[in-house]
């Protein structure tokens, strides 16, 4: 890993499993950190979460290497080593303490009270390593022992209700574990803040993130609507509660499905010109966004009918020329095949065809990691540890304490 990467001298011990915590682990790995994943003898449960394409004997899907590496597991575990520890045993706990003494960050996703039973809690581990930063993910906060699951949190935080096709329609969860991903971002922000604070104080800290609070914080304008007006936002399918036309799916004459994201009155005028319906732009019912929201149903019907008469491919090109936000509805495969998506793909390794980066930002001060090691298989997850520590001179330069070898 290039020493130019910002976390090249950072050591991360990952005790978390499933998605949120491992996403944070891969984030640090992509930016140069040494990430050691600690798994139970059974392994991270997502190793067994396989799609029918992975398990079907007749599938023509690409091989995913070792049987212990599912596509789901591969989504969050590139660039890591793995070691198997039974933390219910004194020997497993002793090894964990040895590793934690040399770590900068620990990632955990234990239910409240479970880490203490395994002697893997912040108070115990930080007593031996005061610089330790301990990230703890829970479902409902440190005082609620209820386990957190993404689909349940999507339901309880209002996302499934709002994601229905319309009022009175069945609620639907999102097709990715959105609450887990939101919690991962919250935890990254907390850990980065803790690293900044450690530079000033020399001491680590406990960072706690719950799935519930992460989900609620992401309700954004939908929550503000309720808090400001007292009216509960209603589901609108893929439409937007306060902007029209925005998000609705239309189908053109050539079968192309597309969405519009018209946020200004000027963009709406350009849309009308592109559709050869300039009269709509001066109609009092549609001239302003507030009028379009009030006459949503009528305008959506007009747009649906007109777009069905034209070529979607040509319309998208014309809208781009006129700077009107619009896009084609693509499958996941089509999205990842776009030229603009290629920087987000990791070169294949370990029997995996390709991987997906978690880091979506760049800086001229450091390159993106050109490649990462493949997600570790459970069969090769032996008694791994951190690499040899920095020399005293290097550690001083990096601003890190020099620690003895493991």
N, C-alpha and C positions, 0 to 999 in steps of 0.2 A: 504494500500500500504506500502511495506517495506520501513523503513527509510534508508535502505542500498542503495536504488536506488539513482542515482546521482542527480535527480531533485525533490527529495521528498519534498522540501520546496519551490518549484517554483509554481507561479500562472499564468496561461495562459488564456487569454480571447480571444475566437475565434469568430470573426465577419465574417470570410471568409466562402464561401460556395463552393459547387461542389466537386472538387477533390484535387487540389494542396494545398490549405490552410488547409483543414481538414486532409490531410495526415500528415502535419507538426504537427497539434494538436494531432493526435494519437501518433506520434513519442514521443512527450513530455509526454503524458499520460503513455506510456509503460515504460518510464524511471522514473516514480514516480511523475510527476507534476500533480497538480490539474487543470483540463481543464474544463472551463465553455464555452459552445457553446451558442452564442446568435443568435436566429433565428427570422425572421419576423413572423407575424401571419400565413402566408401561409407555413412557414417551408422551410428548405433547399430544393431546387428544385429536388435534386437527390432522395428525398423520393418517388417521383412519377415515377422515371425511372426504370421500371420493365420489365424483360424479359417475353417472352411468357410462360416460365415454371412457373413463379410466378403468372401470371394472368389466366392461363388456369384452368378451373374447373376440368379437368381430369388429371392434372399433378400428378405424383407420387414423385415430388421433395419435399425435406424437407420443412416444414413450416418455414417461416421467422418471426414468432411472429406477433406483431401488424402490421396492414395494413400500418402504416406510416413509417415502416422500410423496405425499399427495399434492395435487395442484393447490389446494387450500393452504397446506403447510408451506409450499413454495412461495406463496404470496407475501410472506413476511419474514423469511428466514435466510435470505442470501447474506453471504459475507460473515457467517458466524462459525465458531466451533461449538461442539456440544459435548457435555459430559453427563453421565448418568449417576445420580446420587439418590439414595434412599434416605430422605431426611427424617424418617421415623426412627432411625437407628442412631446410636451415639457416633458411630464411625462416619455416617453421612453428615451429621451435624458438625463434627470436627473438621471435615474437609471443607464444608461450606464456610466455616469461620476462617480457615486458612486462606481461602480465596477472597473472602470479603475484606480481609485485612489489607489486601493489595488492590482493591477496586476503588474506582472513583465514583461510580454510579451503580446502584442496584435497582432492578425493575422487578416489581412483585404485583401479583393480582390475587392475593389471598383474601378470603372472607375475613371480616374483623374477628380477631381472636385466634385464627388458625396459625398465623406466623409465630405468635408467642408460644404455641404448643410445640412448634418445630424449632424453637430457638433461632428463628430467622427474622425476627422483628427489628425495627430500627433501634430501639433502646439497647438491645443486646449487641448488635453488630457495630453500632457507632461507638460503643464503649471501648472497642478495640481499635477503631479507626475513626477518629473525630472528624476527618475530612470527608467522610462518606456522605454522599447524597443519595437518599433513599426515596424512590418513587413508588407510591402505593396506589394501585387502582382498586376501587371497590364498586359495587353496584349502586349502593344507596348512601354511601358515606361511612365514616369510621365507627359510627355508633349503631349501625343497623346491620345485623348479621345475615340479612337476606341476600342470596346470591343474585347477581345481575346477569341477564341475558339480553342480547341486542334486540331480538324481536319483541320481548316483553317491554323493554324500555321504549321502543318505538311506539308501542300501543299506549303506554302509560304517560308518555310525554306529549302526546297529541299528534305525532307525525302520521300514524296510520289513519287517524280520523281525517286529517287534512289531505291525505293522499288518495282518498276515494275519487271515483270518476265524477262524482257530483253529489249534491244533497240527497240523502236517503240511500245512497249506493254503499256497498260493502267496503269497509276500511281495508286498506292494503299496506303491507309493509314495503319498504324500499328493497330493491334487488341486491343491494350490498349492505353489509353490516354498518350502516351509517353512524349509529350511536357509538359503536366501538371505535370507528375512525375519528369521530369528533373527540372522544375521550383521549385517543392517542395524541391528537394535536394539542389538547389542553395539557397533557402530561409533558410533551416536548417543551411547551412554553414554560411550564413550571420548572423543569430541569435546567433549561438554559438560563432562567432567572437565578436559580440556585448556583449554577456555575459562575455567573457574574458576581453574585454576592460572595462566593467563596474566595474569589480573587481579592476581595477587599478585607475579608475577615479571617481567612484561613481555615474556616470551619464549614462542615457540611450541614445538611438540614434534612428534614422530612418534608416531602411534597406529596400531598394527598389529592387524588382526583376521583370523582365518582361519575359513573355513567349517567346517572339522573341529572346532576347539575350540568354536565357537558351537553346533554340533550336540551335541557331547558334554556341554556345560554344561546343555543343555536336557533331557537324559535324566532329570534330577531323581530322583523316587522309583524309577523303573525302574533307574537306575544304583545308587542306594542299596541296593536289594534285593540286587543282585549283590555290591556291596562289603561289605555287612553279613553276608550269609548265605553267599555263595559259590555260590548257586544262580542259574542264568541265568533271568531272567523269560521266560515263555512267552506267545505271542500268545493273546488271548481275544476276538478280534473287537472289538466296541465295548464289551465288558465291562471292568470294573475289577479289578485283581488283588487288592485288599484291601478293597473296599467292594461290598456286594450289597444291593439291586439298584441298579446305577449304570452307565448308558450303553447297556444293551441296548435294542434297538429292538423295540417291541411294535406290533401292529396291532389296532385296535379294530373293533367290529362295523360302524361306519359307514365303514370304510376309512382312518380317521385313524391315521397312524403317530406314535408318541410315544416319548419316553425319560424315564426316571426317574433322579434323582440323589439317592437317599436316603442321607444321610450319618450320620444318628443313629438310635438306637433309637426315640426319640419320633416322628420322622418316619415310621418304618416302621409304628408303631402307627396313626398317622393315615391312612396309605395303606391299611392293612387295613380301617379303618372306612369309608373312601371306597369300597372294593370290596365292602363288606358281608361281609367275611371276618375278623371280629374274632378268631376262634379262632386264626388264624395268629400273632397278636401275642403269644400266651401259650404257643405251642408251643415246647418247649425247643430244637427244631431251628432255629427262626427268631427267637427272642426277642432275641438279641443279634447284633451285626454279625459277631463271630467265628464264631458258630454259622451265620449265613447264608452266610458265605464257605465254611465246611466243607460245607454242604449246598446249594451254589450250583445244581447241576443240577436238583434236585428243586423248589427254590423258583422257579427261572426257568420250569420247566414249568407250575407252578401259576399263576404270573402271566400267562404267555402264554395259557393257556386261559381264565382269568377275564376278562382285558382284552378278549379276542376276543368276549365276550358283552355288552359294554356300549358305550355311545356314547363315543367318544374325546373329542368336543367337550365333552360334559357332564362327563366324568371330569376333563379338564384344568381346567375351571372349579372343580370341587369340590376338586381338589388345591390349586389356588391359594388357595381360601378356607381350607383347612386348613394353609397354609404348607408344603406338601410340594413340594420342587423337582421340576418336570417341565416338559416343553415339547414342542411339535409339531415334527415333522421337516419342514423347509421347503426348497424349492428356493432357489437364489441370488436369483432374481427375487422370490420371495415374501418372503425375508428383507429385501431392499432396499426392498420396498414397505411395510414396517411403519412406522407413525408414528414409532416410536422410532429408526428408521434415517435419517430425513430430515435431521437435523443433520450426518450424515456425507457428504452428497451435495453436490457442487459444481455451481453453475449451468453449463449448457452454454455452450460457446464454440467458435469456429473450426470449426463443422460437427459438433462432438460434442454429443450429446444431454445427457449428464451426466458428471460425474467423481466419483471417490471420494477423500476426504481420507485422508491418512496419519496425521494428528494426531488422536488420540482422547481428549485431555484438554482441560480448560477451566480458566480461572481468572477470578475476578471482576476481576482487575487488567488484563486485556486481552480484547478481543473476538476471536472466531474470524474469520479472513479471510473477508469476505463472498463474495469471488469471486477466482479466479485466471485469469491468461491461459491460453489453450489450449496444449497441448503444441506446441512449435515444429515446423513442417514443415521438411523438409530443403531444400526449394527456397527457403525464405526465410532459411535459416541463412547469412547473409553474414558480413561482417567485423564482427561485433558486439563490443562491449566493455562494460566497466562504465560506469555513469552518472557524471556529474560528481561529484567527491568533496565531502565536507562542507567547510564553511568552517572556519576555525581555531577560532572560538568554538563551533560546533556539535560539532566533533570533541572539543574539550576537555570539553564537557558530557557527551558520550557515552563518554568515557574511551578514545577511539581516536586513533591518530596521524593527523595531517592529511597527506594525500598529494597530490602534484601531479596534474593531470588527465592522462588517457591521451592 
